[in-house]
Amino acid sequence: MLIEEQVEQTPDNIALVYHNQEFTYDESNIKVNQLAHHLHSLGVKPETAVGIYLQRSPEAIISILAILKSGGIYVPLDPAYPQERLNFMLEDAGVDVLITQQSLGDVAVLRLYTGEIINLDTDREIINQNSCENPINLITSENLAYIMYTSGSTGIPKGVCTTHRGIIRPMR
C-alpha cells in the first residue's frame, strides 16, 4: 500500500495534525495496523462493508486506513444524517462491522444496528493488543474500496461504489 511506502520513507515526519495533536507516519501506521488486525479478527476481509460512524478526527482517518488495509469496504456514516437515512445506508451497504466512539452517545442508529460494533473508546485495550505489523495485503485493484452515498434524484440515497483502482492515480 502507498501509506506503507510513505511510512518506510519518512517514519518520523508528521502525517496527521488535528488541533494540538500531531502523529508521525510511524505512530499513525501502528494504530492503523492494530485496528486492521482487530478488524481481521472480526472476519473483515476483501468486500466486507465496514461503516464509520465518527466525527471528523484522527480516529476517523485511522479507521479509514485500517478498513482499507484489512481489505474491507469503507462506508462513511455522518452522525449529522437523519436516522432514516443512516438506517437505509447500513442496510443497503450490508454493513457487517460499525466503528464508532462513546462521544456520539446512545443514538438510535447504534441501538437498531445488529452487526458487530467497535467502540474506539471502550474497545481500545483490545485493539491495542493486536500486532503493530502491517497486515498481509489481500486486496486487488478491482476490490471495492468505499461506498459513498449521494442524495439520489428520487430522494432515496444511492450508493456509488469505487474500487481501489479508481482512487489511486499513477505518480508522475
C-alpha positions in Angstrom: 0.0 0.0 0.0 1.1 3.5 -0.7 0.8 4.5 3.0 3.2 1.7 4.0 5.7 3.0 1.4 5.4 6.5 2.9 5.9 5.1 6.5 9.1 3.4 5.3 10.5 6.5 3.6 9.6 9.1 6.3 8.6 7.4 9.6 9.3 10.4 11.8 7.6 13.0 9.6 4.2 14.4 10.7 1.3 12.6 9.0 -1.7 13.9 10.9 -2.4 17.2 12.6 -5.6 17.8 14.5 -6.0 20.8 16.8 -2.9 20.4 19.1 -2.3 16.7 18.3 0.4 15.6 15.9 1.0 12.0 14.8 4.0 10.8 12.8 3.7 8.3 9.9 5.1 5.6 12.1 2.7 6.3 15.1 -0.3 6.5 12.7 0.7 3.3 11.0 0.9 1.4 14.3 -2.6 2.5 15.2 -3.9 1.7 11.8 -2.3 -1.8 11.8 -3.7 -2.7 15.3 -7.2 -1.7 14.2 -6.8 -3.5 10.8 -5.7 -6.7 12.7 -8.7 -6.3 15.0 -11.0 -6.0 12.0 -9.5 -9.2 10.6 -10.2 -11.0 13.9 -13.9 -10.0 13.4 -13.9 -11.5 10.0 -13.3 -8.4 7.8 -11.8 -9.4 4.5 -12.0 -8.1 1.0 -15.5 -7.0 0.1 -16.7 -6.8 3.8 -18.6 -3.5 4.4 -17.4 -1.6 7.4 -19.2 1.6 8.5 -17.6 4.5 10.1 -19.9 6.4 12.4 -17.4 9.1 13.7 -16.9 12.8 13.8 -14.0 14.1 11.7 -10.9 13.3 13.7 -7.6 11.4 13.7 -9.6 8.4 14.7 -11.7 8.7 11.6 -8.6 8.8 9.3 -7.0 5.9 11.2 -10.3 3.9 10.9 -10.5 4.5 7.1 -6.9 3.4 6.6 -7.4 0.3 8.8 -10.5 -0.7 6.8 -8.6 -0.4 3.6 -5.6 -2.3 5.0 -8.0 -5.1 6.2 -9.5 -5.3 2.7 -12.9 -4.0 3.8 -15.1 -1.5 2.1 -15.2 1.9 3.9 -18.8 3.2 4.3 -18.9 6.7 5.8 -21.9 7.4 8.0 -22.2 11.1 9.0 -23.6 11.4 12.6 -25.5 14.6 11.3 -27.6 12.5 8.9 -31.2 11.8 9.7 -31.8 8.4 11.4 -33.9 7.1 8.5 -31.0 7.8 6.0 -28.4 6.1 8.3 -30.6 3.0 8.7 -31.1 2.8 4.9 -27.4 3.1 4.3 -26.5 0.5 6.8 -28.9 -2.0 5.3 -28.3 -1.1 1.7 -24.5 -1.4 2.0 -24.8 -4.6 4.1 -22.5 -3.2 6.8 -21.1 -6.1 8.8 -19.0 -4.0 11.3 -19.6 -0.5 12.6 -16.8 1.7 14.1 -17.9 4.4 16.5 -17.0 6.3 19.7 -18.6 6.8 23.1 -18.8 10.6 22.5 -21.6 10.0 20.0 -23.8 8.8 22.8 -26.6 6.3 22.8 -28.1 7.2 19.4 -30.8 5.2 17.7 -28.6 4.0 14.9 -26.4 2.1 17.3 -29.4 0.6 19.2 -31.0 -0.6 15.9 -27.8 -1.9 14.3 -27.5 -5.7 14.8 -23.9 -6.2 13.4 -20.6 -6.0 15.2 -19.8 -2.7 16.8 -16.3 -1.5 17.6 -16.3 1.4 20.1 -12.9 3.0 19.8 -13.1 4.2 23.4 -14.3 1.1 25.3 -12.5 -1.4 23.0 -9.1 0.5 23.0 -7.4 -2.1 25.2 -8.5 -5.0 23.0 -7.4 -3.1 19.8 -4.0 -2.2 21.3 -3.3 -5.9 22.0 -3.2 -6.5 18.2 0.0 -6.7 16.1 1.7 -3.4 15.1 3.0 -5.1 11.9 1.5 -4.4 8.5 -1.2 -6.9 7.8 -0.9 -9.2 4.7 -2.3 -7.4 1.8 -5.3 -9.4 0.4 -6.8 -6.8 -1.9 -6.6 -6.3 -5.6 -7.2 -3.1 -7.6 -10.6 -4.4 -8.5 -11.8 -4.9 -4.9 -14.2 -2.2 -3.7 -12.6 0.5 -1.5 -15.6 2.5 -0.5 -19.3 3.2 -1.0 -20.3 6.8 -1.0 -24.0 7.7 -0.8 -25.4 10.5 -2.8 -28.7 12.2 -2.1 -30.3 10.4 -5.0 -32.5 12.1 -7.6 -35.5 10.3 -6.1 -34.7 11.4 -2.6 -33.5 7.8 -1.7 -29.8 7.7 -1.1 -27.8 5.9 -3.9 -24.6 4.1 -3.1 -21.7 4.7 -5.5 -19.1 2.0 -5.4 -15.4 2.8 -6.0 -12.6 0.3 -6.5 -9.1 0.7 -5.3 -8.0 1.3 -8.9 -10.4 4.2 -9.0 -8.8 6.1 -6.1 -5.1 5.6 -7.0 -3.6 7.9 -9.6 -0.3 7.0 -11.2 2.6 9.0 -9.8 4.3 11.3 -12.4 
